[in-house]
Amino acid sequence: MTRAFIFPGQGSQFIGMGKDLAENYAEAKAVFDAVDDALGEKLSALMFDGDADQLNLTANTQPALMAVSVAVAEVLKTKGISIAEHAAFVAGHSLGEYAALTAAGALKLEDTARLLRLRGEAMQKAVPVGEGSMAAILGLSLEEVQAIAQEANESGICQSANDNSVGQVVVSGSVAGVKAAVALATEKGAKKAVELPVSAPFHCSMMSPAAEAMRAALAETAISAPVVPVVANVTAQDESDPEVIRKLLVEQVTGMVRWRESVLWMKDQGVTDMVELGAGKVLSGLIRRIERSINCTAVGTADQVEGFQ
């Protein structure tokens, strides 16, 4: 058995996530306390018992999801399951890449919390609310969706943002561009093409101001070599060099998340099992659609931690 540990991104959040971990494990509580201290506010209180609309603000969602993922990784260490000894690779979906790098020792927890708060704020500021959109297109290949996005560019900005699984590609851009893509995809036989309830058009060129904000912040952030290689979103290949990781994290803001390719690349390197650390089980569902031979386990609650070996 060869394992990869994977870390979820935006969309996995829910009120109550991480609460049972904090109540049952001192190591998890220490992670949430450290993130609260780094941000100068009680993000954990919002996560455990707060308002869903507040949690769904991207500036809160990003550090919150990372905190849950890293808390699970820290608790598993006390059970003798460490990334260094039990994983061949780590990978994360969008903001999950920051959680992966933190759990693998490349970034310090407090630095990651601040980076993700900034990343969320910068992404929100990059495009005024109501000017950008995203849509999920189901039932067409990446190549078909890319051709649709190119055609939709006549109406407005539109790019492939997430290659999530076989037949599930997300496009991102201006409202007009994305609406055009939805109409074209429907015409061309997509099973479903629907705009998503997001606050900004992530992973497209409209995020360039956010990429520049992250370039400046990452330039001042210490990055070490991870204890195992991270499979980067924008290349779908492994990386361990801190300076390359720094560059790829900037590119990730405007670049496509190549999740399907990343999973298949890890399979080609011999990975047979993937362990999703953090809130929910969105990635586990995607992996089953990408490659059914990979065994995927979600570990995000106290019960799941206790049952995992």
Protein Blocks (a to p, Z undefined) as FASTA:
>chain_A
ZZddddddehiacehihklmmmmomklmmmmmmmmmmnopafklmmmmmcfklmmpmklm
mmmmmmmmmmmmmmmmmnopafklmcfbdcdehjlmmmmmmmnopacfklmmmmmmmmmm
mmmmmpcghiaccdddehiafklmmmmmmmmmmnoccddfbdfbghiacddddfklmmmm
mmmmmmnopabdcddddfbdehifklmmmmmmmmmmmmmpccdddfbdcddfklopacfb
fklmmmmmmmmmmmccdfklmmmmmmmnopabdcdedehjklmmmmmmmommbccdddfb
fklmmmpZZ
